[in-house]
Amino acid sequence: MGEYVSADEIREMFAQAMSVMYQQEVPQYGTLLDLVADVNIGVLEKHPMLLEQLTNDGEIGRLNVERHGAIRVGTPEELAGLRKVFAIMGMYPVGYYDLSVAGIPVHSTAFRPTEDAALARNPFRVFTSLLRPELIEDTTLREQALHILAQRSIFTPGCRELVDTHAQQGGLTAVQAQRFVSEALETFRWRQQACVDAQTYQALNSAHRLVADIVSFPGCHINHLTPRTLDIDRVQALMPEYGITPKNVIEGPPRRVYPILLRQTSFRALEEKVVFGEGAQGAHTARFGEIEQRGVALTPKGRRLYDSLLAEAGVAADNFAHQNQLRNTFARFPDDEATLRQDGLAWYRYRLLPAGDANRQAIKPDDNPQALIERGWLAASPVTYEDFLPVSAAGIFQSNLGAETQVRERGHASQQAFETALGCAVKDPFALYQDTENRSRRLCGLAAVNRLTDTD
C-alpha cells in the first residue's frame, strides 16, 4: 500500500490549495496577500530584533503560510462530517463561541492543530459556525430551512469514500491524500447556482443574512481567508491605497508594545452574482477578506482583565476614536513581559540558555523563572494565541452583514448542544496553553503551574 502521508503534510497541501482557489474566486484576496507581505517585510527590516525573536521562537517559518478560514454549516450531520474531514488534516475542535450574544444565530468552534510541532509547521485554522434554527423566529420559515438543508450533501462521494478509507487504513497514501485534498476542496468552493428560488432566498435573507448564506447554497463555501500581519494598523491605513475598503474599526485590543490575543480587520463583503432555482438572477453578499495580528495568549486571569476593559471601552464610530478609547482604557493592562509573566496574566514558553544548561543541577523546581532569566540562564518567549475572540468575531461578521455597530444582548449559549452535534467535546484552549507552558517548564527543571483556577 505504501507509506501514509502525515496529517501535517495533508494540512499543508489543503491550506495551499484553499488559498489558490480563494484567490481565483476573490481576486482582492490576492491583493490582500501582497499588502500583508509588503507590510511584514517592512516591519522585519525596521525591527531586526523582532526578526531574531521570531526566528528563535520558531514563528518566522509559519508567518507567510499562516491562514485561517471561516465556514458556516446548517446541520449537526454537516458539522460532524467536517470533524472527520479536519481530523485527517490534524485539526481538532478547540473552544466554544456563542455568537448569539451579538444577534447572530450561530455558535462555533475552531478546528486547528493542537501540538506545538504541528502549529509551528502550519497553524491552519477554520472557524466553523453551526446554524441555530431555534433562533429563527418564524416557525414556518424555520421548518422550510430545515427541509432545504436536509436535501443537500456538502461532501462529494469521493470525499466520503476517502474519509472511510482513512478510518479503515489508519492513514492515506500519497495518491489518496492528493485525491482527498481535491475532493474535500469541493465542499468549500463557491457555487453561483443557489438551491432555492428567489422568493425563498429573500425570506431567508429577511430573517437574517447569515441564515440565507447558510441555507441557500449547495455547500459551505469558504467566506474568508485570513493572512497574519505584524502591523495591522499599517495594513488598515494602506488598504485604500491598494484599492481595498476596510471596515470601520480594528477589532480586539489596542496597539501595544507587547501584543496580546488577536486583532482583526477586514474589507467589505463582495456582491456576487447568483442564479436562483427558477433561473432568476440576483446577487448575494457574504465573502470578504480579513487580516489578523496575533499576540501572546492570556491566562484566565488575563482574559478576565481583558474582557472587563473591553466592555468598559465600548465601540467608537471610527477607528481613530476607537483606538484612542481602547488605548486609554487599556492603560491598566500591563505592557511589559516581566509583569505579564510574574502576575500570571499570560502564557510563556521557557528554554535553557547555554549558561542554564551548564548549571542545570543548580536549578530547583520552585525557582522563580524571572530570577533565572535575570541570571542569564533562562529565556522566555510568548505562547502565541491560536484561537478567536467572540466579540471580535461578531464584529467582523456584523461589518459584513451591513451592521457595523455591535449589538450586545443576552446570548443563548449551549455548548452541550453544540458538542452533541459535533460528536465530541471541544478542547479547552486554556488547558492547551497551560500544557504548552508546563512542558517547557519541566524541560528546564521547573515545576508545572496551574493557572486555570487562579483568582484575582
VMD Tcl script that draws the C-alpha trace (Angstrom):
set ca {
  {0.00 0.00 0.00}
  {2.94 2.36 0.66}
  {3.66 4.82 3.46}
  {0.91 7.06 4.73}
  {1.17 10.83 4.39}
  {1.28 12.70 7.71}
  {-1.64 14.82 8.85}
  {0.68 17.84 8.86}
  {1.52 17.32 5.20}
  {-2.13 16.88 4.22}
  {-2.99 20.08 6.11}
  {-0.24 21.95 4.27}
  {-1.50 20.66 0.91}
  {-5.08 21.57 1.72}
  {-4.28 25.06 3.05}
  {-2.26 25.85 -0.07}
  {-4.98 24.53 -2.37}
  {-7.61 26.53 -0.47}
  {-5.55 29.71 -0.82}
  {-5.12 29.22 -4.57}
  {-8.85 28.53 -5.01}
  {-9.93 31.54 -2.97}
  {-7.54 33.82 -4.82}
  {-9.15 32.71 -8.09}
  {-12.64 33.26 -6.68}
  {-11.91 36.55 -4.87}
  {-9.06 38.42 -6.66}
  {-8.94 41.05 -3.89}
  {-7.66 38.30 -1.59}
  {-4.53 38.15 -3.74}
  {-4.12 41.91 -3.35}
  {-4.51 41.45 0.40}
  {-1.71 38.87 0.44}
  {0.57 41.30 -1.40}
  {-0.26 44.09 1.05}
  {0.38 41.92 4.12}
  {3.65 40.62 2.67}
  {4.83 44.18 1.96}
  {3.96 45.32 5.50}
  {5.61 42.29 7.13}
  {8.83 42.78 5.17}
  {8.89 46.43 6.18}
  {8.37 45.60 9.86}
  {11.13 42.98 9.90}
  {13.57 45.30 8.10}
  {12.85 48.06 10.61}
  {13.00 45.79 13.66}
  {15.84 43.23 13.29}
  {15.46 42.19 16.93}
  {11.86 41.15 16.21}
  {13.12 39.04 13.32}
  {15.64 37.40 15.68}
  {12.95 36.79 18.30}
  {10.50 35.28 15.80}
  {13.29 33.08 14.43}
  {14.30 31.88 17.91}
  {10.67 31.24 18.83}
  {10.01 29.20 15.67}
  {7.43 31.75 14.49}
  {9.10 33.12 11.37}
  {8.67 29.94 9.33}
  {4.91 29.90 9.80}
  {4.32 33.63 9.23}
  {3.96 33.60 5.45}
  {1.89 30.40 5.30}
  {-0.39 31.21 8.21}
  {-4.08 31.41 7.31}
  {-7.40 30.98 8.98}
  {-10.64 30.44 7.14}
  {-14.29 30.58 8.15}
  {-17.27 28.50 7.11}
  {-20.90 28.11 8.19}
  {-22.89 24.88 8.17}
  {-26.55 24.14 8.61}
  {-26.95 20.77 10.34}
  {-25.35 18.61 13.03}
  {-24.61 15.98 10.36}
  {-22.61 18.52 8.35}
  {-20.67 19.61 11.44}
  {-19.89 16.02 12.43}
  {-18.77 15.27 8.87}
  {-16.39 18.23 8.93}
  {-14.93 16.98 12.21}
  {-13.89 13.77 10.42}
  {-12.51 15.66 7.40}
  {-10.45 18.04 9.52}
  {-9.15 15.23 11.75}
  {-7.43 13.76 8.70}
  {-5.54 17.08 8.48}
  {-4.60 17.03 12.18}
  {-7.16 19.72 13.05}
  {-9.39 19.37 16.12}
  {-12.23 21.45 17.61}
  {-10.91 23.96 20.14}
  {-13.13 26.33 22.09}
  {-16.83 27.18 22.03}
  {-18.09 30.55 20.80}
  {-21.64 31.79 21.30}
  {-22.30 34.48 18.68}
  {-25.97 34.80 19.58}
  {-24.82 37.45 22.09}
  {-24.47 39.70 19.02}
  {-27.78 38.68 17.46}
  {-26.12 36.17 15.10}
  {-27.97 32.82 15.06}
  {-24.92 30.53 15.17}
  {-22.47 29.01 17.62}
  {-18.99 27.97 16.66}
  {-15.67 26.25 17.24}
  {-12.26 26.46 15.61}
  {-10.69 23.41 14.00}
  {-6.92 23.71 14.34}
  {-3.72 21.82 15.18}
  {-3.08 21.43 18.90}
  {0.51 20.15 19.14}
  {3.43 22.59 19.24}
  {5.26 20.98 16.32}
  {2.13 20.93 14.17}
  {1.41 24.60 14.92}
  {4.99 25.55 14.09}
  {4.77 23.76 10.75}
  {1.38 25.08 9.61}
  {-1.22 26.53 12.00}
  {-4.10 26.49 9.50}
  {-7.42 27.02 11.30}
  {-11.05 27.01 10.20}
  {-13.59 28.90 12.31}
  {-16.72 26.81 11.87}
  {-20.22 28.01 12.75}
  {-23.39 25.93 13.08}
  {-26.83 27.42 12.41}
  {-29.12 27.73 15.44}
  {-32.51 27.08 13.75}
  {-34.31 27.59 17.06}
  {-33.30 31.26 16.83}
  {-35.26 31.72 13.58}
  {-38.43 33.27 14.98}
  {-40.75 32.45 12.04}
  {-41.63 28.78 12.68}
  {-42.80 28.18 9.09}
  {-39.54 29.59 7.69}
  {-37.57 27.58 10.24}
  {-39.17 24.32 9.08}
  {-38.62 25.31 5.45}
  {-34.94 25.98 6.12}
  {-34.51 22.63 7.84}
  {-36.22 20.86 4.94}
  {-33.90 22.55 2.42}
  {-30.82 21.65 4.43}
  {-31.95 18.02 4.74}
  {-31.91 17.70 0.94}
  {-28.27 18.63 0.40}
  {-24.94 16.88 0.85}
  {-21.93 19.16 1.24}
  {-19.42 16.33 0.71}
  {-18.65 14.66 -2.60}
  {-18.98 10.84 -2.78}
  {-15.21 10.74 -3.28}
  {-14.60 12.71 -0.09}
  {-16.88 10.41 1.90}
  {-15.14 7.36 0.47}
  {-11.68 8.65 1.40}
  {-12.79 9.56 4.95}
  {-13.91 5.92 5.31}
  {-10.66 4.69 3.75}
  {-8.64 6.74 6.23}
  {-10.63 5.26 9.12}
  {-10.11 1.70 7.85}
  {-6.43 2.01 6.93}
  {-5.34 4.45 9.63}
  {-3.96 6.84 7.02}
  {-3.82 7.84 3.34}
  {-1.15 7.12 0.75}
  {0.33 9.99 -1.29}
  {-2.07 9.32 -4.17}
  {-5.05 9.05 -1.84}
  {-4.02 12.23 0.01}
  {-3.84 14.22 -3.22}
  {-7.28 12.99 -4.18}
  {-8.63 13.70 -0.69}
  {-7.46 17.32 -0.87}
  {-9.09 17.72 -4.28}
  {-12.37 16.15 -3.17}
  {-12.52 17.96 0.19}
  {-11.88 21.30 -1.52}
  {-15.20 20.97 -3.35}
  {-17.05 21.33 -0.04}
  {-15.64 24.85 0.33}
  {-15.96 26.06 -3.27}
  {-18.26 28.96 -4.14}
  {-21.18 27.98 -6.36}
  {-23.16 30.62 -8.16}
  {-26.19 28.35 -8.52}
  {-28.43 28.64 -5.45}
  {-30.51 25.69 -4.30}
  {-33.56 27.85 -3.55}
  {-35.77 30.16 -5.60}
  {-35.54 33.93 -5.36}
  {-38.62 34.26 -3.14}
  {-37.30 31.75 -0.60}
  {-33.90 33.45 -0.63}
  {-35.49 36.80 0.16}
  {-37.49 35.28 3.01}
  {-34.35 33.71 4.49}
  {-32.43 36.94 3.97}
  {-35.14 38.90 5.78}
  {-34.87 36.55 8.77}
  {-31.07 37.05 8.87}
  {-28.49 37.44 6.12}
  {-26.41 34.69 7.66}
  {-29.37 32.31 7.50}
  {-29.66 33.00 3.77}
  {-25.94 32.38 3.32}
  {-26.06 29.05 5.14}
  {-29.29 27.64 3.68}
  {-29.40 28.91 0.09}
  {-26.36 27.21 -1.43}
  {-25.26 23.62 -2.04}
  {-22.05 23.78 0.02}
  {-20.43 25.61 2.95}
  {-18.34 27.95 0.79}
  {-15.32 29.49 2.46}
  {-16.33 33.07 3.28}
  {-12.88 34.44 4.06}
  {-9.21 33.52 4.35}
  {-7.01 35.50 6.69}
  {-3.26 36.12 6.47}
  {-1.28 37.18 9.55}
  {0.41 40.57 9.71}
  {2.94 42.02 12.11}
  {1.37 45.50 11.97}
  {-2.39 45.59 11.48}
  {-2.58 49.37 11.96}
  {-0.28 49.83 8.98}
  {-2.36 47.40 6.92}
  {-5.58 49.24 7.85}
  {-4.03 52.56 6.79}
  {-2.70 51.18 3.49}
  {-5.78 49.24 2.36}
  {-7.32 52.16 0.42}
  {-4.04 52.64 -1.47}
  {-4.36 49.02 -2.62}
  {-7.93 49.59 -3.79}
  {-9.48 47.91 -0.73}
  {-12.10 49.48 1.55}
  {-11.50 48.45 5.18}
  {-14.16 48.00 7.85}
  {-14.60 50.95 10.21}
  {-12.62 49.70 13.22}
  {-9.92 47.18 14.05}
  {-11.40 44.56 16.39}
  {-9.69 43.39 19.58}
  {-7.19 45.02 21.94}
  {-5.34 48.27 21.15}
  {-1.85 48.54 19.71}
  {0.73 47.62 22.36}
  {4.46 47.18 22.78}
  {3.76 43.54 23.67}
  {0.74 42.40 21.61}
  {-1.91 40.30 23.33}
  {-4.55 37.94 21.93}
  {-5.86 38.84 18.48}
  {-6.54 41.97 16.45}
  {-8.58 41.72 13.25}
  {-9.84 43.85 10.39}
  {-11.41 43.09 7.03}
  {-12.61 44.50 3.74}
  {-16.24 44.72 2.87}
  {-18.05 41.64 1.56}
  {-18.33 41.41 -2.21}
  {-21.58 41.40 -4.12}
  {-21.61 38.24 -6.23}
  {-23.98 37.14 -8.97}
  {-26.37 34.32 -8.12}
  {-28.68 32.19 -10.23}
  {-31.74 31.02 -8.30}
  {-33.55 27.73 -8.70}
  {-36.09 29.02 -11.19}
  {-33.38 30.66 -13.32}
  {-33.83 34.20 -12.00}
  {-30.62 36.14 -11.45}
  {-29.74 38.09 -8.32}
  {-26.88 38.96 -6.00}
  {-25.52 37.66 -2.72}
  {-23.11 39.32 -0.29}
  {-21.15 37.15 2.12}
  {-17.50 36.64 1.21}
  {-14.80 39.06 2.25}
  {-11.12 39.42 3.12}
  {-9.71 39.56 6.63}
  {-6.34 40.29 8.24}
  {-5.17 39.39 11.72}
  {-2.32 40.20 14.10}
  {-1.64 37.69 16.87}
  {-0.06 38.26 20.26}
  {0.53 36.30 23.45}
  {-2.20 34.02 24.82}
  {-3.69 35.22 28.10}
  {-4.39 33.09 31.16}
  {-7.93 33.03 32.61}
  {-6.84 35.85 34.95}
  {-5.56 37.85 31.99}
  {-8.73 37.20 29.99}
  {-10.94 38.41 32.84}
  {-8.99 41.67 32.89}
  {-9.11 41.94 29.09}
  {-12.86 41.26 28.90}
  {-13.66 43.79 31.64}
  {-11.59 46.52 29.99}
  {-13.03 45.78 26.55}
  {-16.58 46.05 27.89}
  {-15.68 49.32 29.62}
  {-14.10 50.79 26.47}
  {-17.10 50.15 24.22}
  {-17.01 50.89 20.49}
  {-16.46 54.26 18.80}
  {-17.72 55.19 15.35}
  {-14.35 55.44 13.58}
  {-11.06 53.64 14.01}
  {-9.05 56.68 15.22}
  {-11.51 57.39 18.03}
  {-11.96 53.70 18.79}
  {-8.23 53.04 19.13}
  {-7.77 56.11 21.37}
  {-10.65 54.93 23.53}
  {-9.13 51.45 23.80}
  {-5.65 52.80 24.47}
  {-6.85 54.94 27.35}
  {-8.89 52.15 28.92}
  {-6.18 49.50 28.46}
  {-3.55 51.65 30.16}
  {-4.42 49.48 33.18}
  {-3.31 46.32 31.38}
  {0.46 45.79 31.95}
  {2.54 46.20 28.80}
  {5.85 44.66 29.80}
  {6.73 40.97 29.60}
  {8.10 40.62 33.12}
  {4.82 41.81 34.66}
  {2.72 39.72 32.28}
  {4.70 36.65 33.36}
  {5.04 37.32 37.07}
  {1.41 38.41 37.55}
  {0.21 35.28 35.77}
  {-1.59 37.23 33.03}
  {-0.11 35.46 30.00}
  {1.38 32.13 28.98}
  {5.10 31.78 28.22}
  {7.38 29.07 26.91}
  {10.77 28.65 28.64}
  {14.09 27.30 27.38}
  {17.51 26.94 28.96}
  {20.32 29.11 27.62}
  {23.85 27.63 27.48}
  {24.67 29.02 30.94}
  {21.49 27.49 32.35}
  {22.19 24.16 30.73}
  {25.67 24.17 32.27}
  {24.10 24.79 35.69}
  {21.09 22.53 35.28}
  {21.81 20.77 38.61}
  {21.53 24.08 40.45}
  {18.00 24.78 39.21}
  {15.30 23.90 41.73}
  {11.69 23.11 40.72}
  {10.32 26.04 42.72}
  {12.83 28.60 41.41}
  {11.36 31.86 40.14}
  {11.81 31.91 36.33}
  {12.36 35.68 36.43}
  {15.42 35.27 38.66}
  {16.85 32.68 36.24}
  {16.12 34.98 33.30}
  {17.95 37.86 35.01}
  {20.85 35.50 35.74}
  {21.11 34.66 32.04}
  {20.19 31.01 32.50}
  {16.69 31.04 31.05}
  {14.84 32.61 28.12}
  {11.08 33.13 27.90}
  {9.03 33.58 24.75}
  {5.30 34.33 24.46}
  {2.95 31.48 23.62}
  {1.07 32.67 20.54}
  {-2.70 33.00 20.84}
  {-4.05 30.43 18.39}
  {-7.77 30.99 18.91}
  {-10.50 33.61 18.47}
  {-12.43 36.22 20.44}
  {-16.24 36.04 20.31}
  {-16.79 39.81 20.45}
  {-14.25 40.37 17.66}
  {-15.71 37.56 15.55}
  {-19.17 39.06 15.95}
  {-17.84 42.48 14.97}
  {-16.29 41.06 11.79}
  {-19.50 39.19 10.94}
  {-21.66 42.26 11.54}
  {-19.49 44.58 9.48}
  {-20.02 42.29 6.51}
  {-23.74 41.91 7.12}
  {-24.38 45.62 6.87}
  {-24.41 46.24 10.64}
  {-21.10 47.72 11.76}
  {-22.41 48.80 15.15}
  {-22.21 45.90 17.54}
  {-25.38 44.72 19.23}
  {-24.67 43.02 22.54}
  {-27.54 41.22 24.16}
  {-28.14 38.16 26.25}
  {-26.87 35.08 24.48}
  {-28.27 31.61 24.12}
  {-25.10 29.61 24.76}
  {-25.48 25.87 24.52}
  {-22.09 24.21 24.45}
  {-23.66 20.88 25.32}
  {-25.96 21.02 22.29}
  {-23.05 22.05 20.08}
  {-20.87 19.18 21.30}
  {-23.72 16.73 20.78}
  {-23.97 17.90 17.17}
  {-20.18 17.77 16.80}
  {-19.95 14.25 18.18}
  {-17.26 15.06 20.76}
  {-16.26 17.63 23.34}
  {-14.35 20.71 22.22}
  {-10.86 21.11 23.66}
  {-10.28 23.78 26.30}
  {-7.86 26.36 24.83}
  {-6.68 27.46 28.28}
  {-5.72 23.88 29.13}
  {-3.77 23.59 25.85}
  {-1.81 26.77 26.59}
  {-1.10 25.62 30.14}
  {0.18 22.27 28.82}
  {2.49 24.13 26.43}
  {3.99 26.26 29.20}
  {4.29 23.34 31.60}
  {6.06 21.12 29.09}
  {8.67 23.82 28.65}
  {8.98 24.35 32.42}
  {9.59 20.64 33.05}
  {12.28 20.54 30.35}
  {14.05 23.32 32.24}
  {13.74 21.55 35.59}
  {10.96 23.83 36.86}
  {7.69 22.78 38.46}
  {4.46 22.95 36.49}
  {1.88 25.63 37.31}
  {-1.90 25.58 37.46}
  {-3.36 28.91 36.39}
  {-6.76 27.53 35.41}
  {-8.08 28.10 38.92}
  {-6.34 31.42 39.58}
  {-8.42 34.03 41.33}
  {-7.78 37.75 41.16}
}
mol new
graphics top color blue
foreach p $ca { graphics top sphere $p radius 0.5 }
foreach p [lrange $ca 0 end-1] q [lrange $ca 1 end] { graphics top cylinder $p $q radius 0.2 }
display resetview
